[in-house]
């Protein structure tokens, strides 16, 4: 029997996890939410704090992390090598390698797969192409708010609605995020800007999974954030009306595509 584990990056939850925070070795709850791997091919930094500069580097990190998979890389390599079905697959994928099954090639294989996880056209895209019926009137109002009064586009820019940068958005916790890596005030409590494609499938939000709904997210940005020296200058009270909040949520929902779950080939896991 083949079991495919999708506990951290489930396609049904926009390639993330429905739980507020990740679950690691021996079922321990981790400090941060499992981030989505959707549309990562265009990013420059990986993990919530950006500590990895390539998908290949990111791919091996959770395997050996004590709190996550807790598997030394040498043992991970031995485990992959012990599966005879992998041998011809690695030879085919890496024909120039004298020894196809290596940690480097394992990282390349995972990273290449992740680069293929891309969102499809959403109602918003169809509306941009000229289909006026693709988005509701409320969502259209939300788009205007997104770019103007709510100022969401200051960070959520581009086709994937992310500047791929790091900001302190005022989440009330003790995790200083990128501040551990970059010792400047603006990076204290700063975390990577999440792309908004398929965002309504995330189920919980922010790096710590502390917000349960998109409306909770809107309320946070409206005036629910913690004020501190590192807070991004783009985070200001918005004074949104209840209708404006609903319109923003409707626009965010219009960024979700009807992607079909990926069907993986039968292989030992």
Secondary structure as UniProt FT lines:
FT   HELIX           11..13
FT   TURN            14..15
FT   HELIX           25..27
FT   TURN            38..39
FT   HELIX           40..42
FT   TURN            48..49
FT   HELIX           55..64
FT   TURN            66..69
FT   HELIX           73..81
FT   HELIX           84..93
FT   TURN            94..96
FT   HELIX           103..115
FT   HELIX           123..128
FT   TURN            129..130
FT   TURN            132..133
FT   HELIX           137..147
FT   TURN            148..150
FT   HELIX           152..154
FT   TURN            158..161
FT   STRAND          166..167
FT   HELIX           178..180
FT   HELIX           185..187
FT   TURN            188..189
FT   STRAND          190..192
FT   TURN            197..198
FT   HELIX           199..201
FT   TURN            207..208
FT   HELIX           214..223
FT   TURN            229..230
FT   TURN            233..234
FT   HELIX           242..253
FT   TURN            254..255
//
